[in-house]
Amino acid sequence: MKTEITKDGLLLITEPDDIKELQELKEYYEDKFDSDGVIMEFMESFICNSEYDFIDASEIGALTCAPIIATKNSDNDVVDAFAFMDYQAISLQSKLLEDGQAFLQRG
């Protein structure tokens, strides 16, 4: 997966291998594909090999159920946070699979 940081947020861009993995996860999980556990499974490799990490909204005082990806400093304080605010209409993994990219709003 590639990323592009803009002044407004973070753009996640899938590569062919990502699309293949998402398709396999959709076939395997079927009606549970849109669950939080699936996006965590899909993003595990990306998170482990990047500066990003999933955080809970309470870490930044947010009142949302949106998936949030953040960067942290050496003291484990959040430096920058990006939330997928379309989460009520479509899951992050479905957006990535359908459109090949997803925008996470800075904030």
C-alpha positions in Angstrom: 0.0 0.0 0.0 1.2 3.5 -0.8 0.4 6.6 1.1 0.1 10.2 0.1 -0.1 12.9 2.8 -1.9 16.1 1.9 -2.7 19.2 3.8 -6.1 17.7 4.6 -5.3 14.1 5.4 -3.9 10.8 4.3 -4.6 9.0 1.1 -4.2 5.2 1.2 -3.6 3.8 -2.3 -3.9 0.1 -2.9 -1.5 -1.9 -5.1 -2.5 -5.0 -7.1 -1.4 -7.3 -4.3 -3.6 -5.4 -1.9 -6.6 -5.8 -4.1 -6.0 -9.5 -4.4 -5.7 -9.8 -0.6 -8.9 -7.8 -0.1 -10.8 -10.0 -2.6 -9.6 -13.1 -0.7 -10.7 -11.6 2.6 -14.1 -10.8 1.2 -14.5 -14.3 -0.1 -13.4 -15.8 3.3 -15.3 -13.5 5.6 -18.4 -13.0 3.3 -21.0 -11.0 5.3 -18.4 -10.2 8.1 -16.0 -8.5 5.6 -17.0 -5.0 6.8 -16.0 -5.7 10.4 -13.2 -3.9 12.3 -11.3 -7.2 12.7 -11.0 -7.5 8.9 -9.4 -4.1 8.4 -7.0 -4.8 11.3 -6.0 -8.1 9.6 -5.6 -6.5 6.2 -3.6 -3.5 7.5 -1.4 -5.5 9.9 1.6 -5.7 7.5 1.3 -2.1 6.5 1.1 -1.0 10.2 4.0 -3.1 11.2 6.2 -1.8 8.4 5.4 1.9 8.6 5.3 4.8 11.0 1.5 4.5 11.3 -0.6 2.8 14.0 -4.3 2.3 14.6 -5.4 4.2 17.7 -8.6 4.5 19.7 -10.5 7.8 19.4 -10.1 8.4 23.1 -6.4 8.8 22.6 -7.0 12.1 20.9 -10.3 13.1 22.6 -12.4 12.3 19.6 -16.0 11.1 19.8 -16.2 8.9 16.8 -16.2 5.2 15.8 -14.2 5.9 12.7 -11.0 4.0 12.1 -8.1 6.2 13.1 -4.5 5.9 11.9 -1.9 8.0 13.7 1.8 8.7 13.9 3.4 8.9 17.4 6.6 10.3 18.7 9.2 8.5 20.9 7.1 9.2 24.0 4.2 7.5 22.4 2.2 10.8 22.1 0.1 11.2 19.0 1.7 13.5 16.5 -0.8 13.3 13.7 -4.1 11.5 13.3 -6.2 10.5 10.3 -9.8 9.3 10.4 -11.9 7.5 7.8 -15.0 9.7 8.2 -17.0 7.8 5.6 -17.2 4.8 7.9 -21.0 5.1 8.4 -21.6 4.7 4.7 -18.9 2.2 3.8 -16.1 0.3 5.5 -12.5 1.3 5.0 -11.8 -2.1 3.4 -14.8 -1.9 1.1 -13.7 1.6 0.0 -10.2 0.3 -0.7 -11.5 -2.7 -2.6 -14.0 -0.8 -4.7 -12.1 2.4 -5.4 -8.5 1.4 -5.0 -8.0 4.2 -2.5 -9.4 5.8 0.6 -9.0 9.3 2.1 -8.6 9.7 5.8 -9.2 13.2 7.1 -6.6 14.9 9.3 -7.8 15.9 12.6 
